[in-house]
Amino acid sequence: QEADAGLFALIDTPGADAVGEVGEAEKDRALSAAKEADFLIIVFDAIQGIKRTEQELFDELAALGKPHVVVMNKIDLVRRDAAKVIDRAAANLRLKPEQIIAVAAKDGKNLDRVLVAIAKAEPEIVAALGRALPEYRWRLAWTAITGAASTSAAIALAPLPILDVIPLLVVQSSLVLGIARIYNYEITPQRAKELAVTFGLGFLGRT
């Protein structure tokens, strides 16, 4: 199935882990689409779990070298054992549990986490996501803010008076420009001047 979201196209491939002649044909179609894609969302079934066929499929997809995220769908059907299912899947795929996003596509649970994970894995796609899916802009912006805050905190804890201003300035500038991209906010000469004055005052204050 294919859908055009305006700024990007979404391709939902057939299941690629079935056995037999039909399964092989579906796998060939799925891998062909994956090779042409810019980003992969690799979806597994929480009920089915990760068996050898899923492990082999994941290895083939990872070998393509494409940016990707791993999603475990139908997590609502294993509520009591959700944590165990994720831990077991992570171990079989040689990933950390936090690298697997548990979702319930039926009711949309945690789909926003998929978008945030895509933004983290491929920052260049953030602007396109912000324009195509404006209702998720705040989540994308918050991801950028928390990342910049963590980096700034690490820099601020280092005893490097004056010298720490430069990396902080870079982090904060990147944050402002990143949020501008998410909200499709053009940095005009006037706005650039405002930013320069703001950062300059911050520099003087810190000095």
JOTA-V649598 format. One record per residue. N is the residue number from 1. BURIAL is 1 if it has 24 or more other C-alpha atoms within 12 Angstrom, else 0. Layout:
n=[N | N]
burial=[BURIAL | BURIAL]
This chain:
n=[1 | 2 | 3 | 4 | 5 | 6 | 7 | 8 | 9 | 10 | 11 | 12 | 13 | 14 | 15 | 16 | 17 | 18 | 19 | 20 | 21 | 22 | 23 | 24 | 25 | 26 | 27 | 28 | 29 | 30 | 31 | 32 | 33 | 34 | 35 | 36 | 37 | 38 | 39 | 40 | 41 | 42 | 43 | 44 | 45 | 46 | 47 | 48 | 49 | 50 | 51 | 52 | 53 | 54 | 55 | 56 | 57 | 58 | 59 | 60 | 61 | 62 | 63 | 64 | 65 | 66 | 67 | 68 | 69 | 70 | 71 | 72 | 73 | 74 | 75 | 76 | 77 | 78 | 79 | 80 | 81 | 82 | 83 | 84 | 85 | 86 | 87 | 88 | 89 | 90 | 91 | 92 | 93 | 94 | 95 | 96 | 97 | 98 | 99 | 100 | 101 | 102 | 103 | 104 | 105 | 106 | 107 | 108 | 109 | 110 | 111 | 112 | 113 | 114 | 115 | 116 | 117 | 118 | 119 | 120 | 121 | 122 | 123 | 124 | 125 | 126 | 127 | 128 | 129 | 130 | 131 | 132 | 133 | 134 | 135 | 136 | 137 | 138 | 139 | 140 | 141 | 142 | 143 | 144 | 145 | 146 | 147 | 148 | 149 | 150 | 151 | 152 | 153 | 154 | 155 | 156 | 157 | 158 | 159 | 160 | 161 | 162 | 163 | 164 | 165 | 166 | 167 | 168 | 169 | 170 | 171 | 172 | 173 | 174 | 175 | 176 | 177 | 178 | 179 | 180 | 181 | 182 | 183 | 184 | 185 | 186 | 187 | 188 | 189 | 190 | 191 | 192 | 193 | 194 | 195 | 196 | 197 | 198 | 199 | 200 | 201 | 202 | 203 | 204 | 205 | 206 | 207]
burial=[0 | 0 | 0 | 0 | 0 | 0 | 0 | 0 | 0 | 0 | 1 | 0 | 1 | 1 | 1 | 1 | 1 | 0 | 0 | 0 | 0 | 0 | 0 | 0 | 0 | 0 | 1 | 0 | 0 | 1 | 1 | 0 | 1 | 1 | 0 | 0 | 0 | 0 | 1 | 1 | 1 | 1 | 1 | 1 | 1 | 1 | 0 | 0 | 1 | 1 | 0 | 0 | 0 | 1 | 1 | 0 | 1 | 1 | 0 | 1 | 1 | 1 | 0 | 0 | 0 | 0 | 1 | 1 | 1 | 1 | 1 | 1 | 1 | 1 | 1 | 1 | 0 | 0 | 0 | 0 | 0 | 1 | 0 | 0 | 1 | 1 | 1 | 0 | 1 | 1 | 0 | 0 | 1 | 0 | 0 | 0 | 0 | 0 | 1 | 1 | 1 | 1 | 1 | 1 | 0 | 0 | 0 | 0 | 0 | 1 | 0 | 1 | 1 | 1 | 1 | 1 | 1 | 1 | 1 | 1 | 0 | 0 | 1 | 0 | 1 | 1 | 1 | 1 | 1 | 1 | 1 | 0 | 1 | 0 | 0 | 1 | 1 | 0 | 1 | 1 | 1 | 0 | 1 | 1 | 1 | 0 | 0 | 1 | 0 | 0 | 0 | 1 | 0 | 0 | 1 | 0 | 0 | 0 | 0 | 0 | 0 | 0 | 0 | 0 | 1 | 0 | 0 | 1 | 1 | 0 | 1 | 1 | 1 | 0 | 1 | 1 | 1 | 1 | 1 | 1 | 1 | 1 | 1 | 0 | 0 | 0 | 0 | 0 | 0 | 0 | 0 | 0 | 0 | 0 | 0 | 0 | 0 | 0 | 0 | 0 | 0 | 0 | 0 | 0 | 0 | 0 | 0]
